């Protein structure tokens, strides 16, 4: 779906694990910055400070941002 491909790797395989770990680190950094700048998700009752509520927006931002090294969107890098 959406051009994604599920791929399994062996435990502690540095090349594949490194790619996943780097993306996770990037997501963590963005979520931390969102909270640091007071950009928490706001629902009808007030602010919801759970980080998981920010994931859809963070993922959309990541997937539609040009990578600084490749100059391409993550979805276009093979």
C-alpha positions in Angstrom: 0.0 0.0 0.0 1.3 3.5 -0.9 4.5 2.0 -2.3 5.8 0.7 1.0 7.6 -2.6 1.3 7.8 -4.7 4.4 11.2 -6.1 5.0 12.5 -8.3 7.8 16.1 -8.4 9.0 18.0 -10.6 11.3 18.4 -9.4 14.9 21.1 -6.7 15.3 21.8 -6.4 11.6 23.6 -3.1 11.6 22.7 -1.9 8.1 18.9 -2.4 8.3 18.6 -1.6 11.9 20.6 1.6 11.4 18.1 3.0 8.9 15.2 2.3 11.3 17.0 3.6 14.3 17.9 6.9 12.5 14.2 7.5 11.5 13.1 6.8 15.1 15.7 9.2 16.4 14.5 11.9 13.9 10.9 11.3 15.0 11.8 11.6 18.7 13.7 14.8 18.0 10.7 16.4 16.2 8.2 15.3 18.9 10.5 16.7 21.6 10.7 20.1 19.8 6.9 20.1 19.4 6.5 19.8 23.2 9.4 22.3 23.9 7.6 25.0 21.8 4.2 24.3 23.2 2.8 22.7 20.1 0.8 20.0 22.0 -2.2 18.5 20.3 -5.3 20.4 21.5 -8.7 18.6 21.7 -12.1 20.0 22.7 -11.4 19.6 26.5 -8.0 21.2 26.4 -4.4 20.1 25.8 -3.6 16.4 25.5 0.1 16.0 26.4 0.5 12.4 25.0 3.2 12.2 22.4 1.3 9.6 20.4 -1.3 12.2 19.4 1.4 14.1 17.5 2.6 11.1 15.4 0.2 11.6 12.4 1.4 15.2 11.9 5.0 14.3 12.5 4.9 11.5 10.1 3.2 13.6 7.4 5.8 16.3 7.9 8.7 13.8 7.7 7.3 12.1 4.6 6.7 15.4 2.7 10.0 17.1 3.7 13.0 17.1 1.4 16.0 15.3 2.8 19.1 17.5 3.4 21.5 15.0 1.9 19.6 13.5 -1.0 17.4 16.5 -1.9 14.5 14.1 -2.3 11.4 13.1 -0.4 11.8 10.0 1.7 9.1 8.2 -0.3 11.2 8.7 -3.5 14.5 7.4 -2.2 15.1 3.8 -3.0 
